[in-house]
């Protein structure tokens, strides 16, 4: 659910219900994304097989064009994601 959106940022509230990213699908976003796991557990997989385990309170800044996916997550996984433009607006 989008909580706030402007031309420069998008703030989302995401409840995963234990669902990983679809098989063979990779997020490949044009903007950086800051993500915090507010509740639950999750595993993020990055292109090249790097795996990152997250628990409630953990956060990460995912650079633009960094292919990633949710490999697994608990049923109660609750996220906050902020997509933003890295440059200064003109």
N, C-alpha and C positions, 0 to 999 in steps of 0.2 A: 504494500500500500504506500503510495507516495504521500508524504507528509508536507513537503515543501518543494516547490520547483520555481526556479528563476532561470534567466538565460545563462547563468554562470554556475548553478549547482542544482542537484536533485538529492533530496533526503528521503530515504525509504525505510520503512518498518517491514521486516520480513519474518514470517512465522513459517518454518520449514515443514512441520508435521512429519519429520523423519525422512523426507524425500531428498535423495541426492540429485545432482544434475543429471539430465537424460544421458544415456549411454552414448559415447562418442561425441558429445557436444562439449565445446569449450567456450567459455566467455572470453571475448577478445574485444575489449572496450577501447574507445578512442580517448577517453578521459581517465585520469587516475581515480581510484576508488579507495576510500578509507572505510574499513569495516570493523565493527565491534560485535562480539558475541555476548549478548546480554544474559542469556540463560541457555543451559544445556552444554552439549559437546558436539564438536564437528571436526572433520578432516578436510582440508583443502589440498587439492593436488594441482601442481603447476606443470606446464610443459617441461619435459625433461625428467619426469618422474619424481621431482621434489615434493615431499608431503609435509604438511604442517598441521599438527594437532592443536585444536583450540578448546579451551574451557571458558566458562562464564567469566567475563571481565577481560579476556584477551582481545587484542585489536591488531590490525595490520594495515599498512598502506600498500596497495597493489598498484604498481606503475601502469600507465597507459600501455596498451598492446601486450600486456603480460597474460598469456593464455592460462586460464585456470578453471577449475570446476569444484563443486562440492562433491567429494568422494563418498562421504557418509555424514550423517548427523543424527542426533537424538530426536525423538518425537517432539520434545518441548523446545527445540532450538529456536531462539529468538534473536534476530539480528537487527542492527541499525547500519545502513550503508549510505555513505555520502559520496556521490559522484560530482566531480568539480573540474573546472578548467584550471590548468596549472599556471597559465600565463596571466599577465595583467591585462584586464580588458582595455580596449582602445576606444 
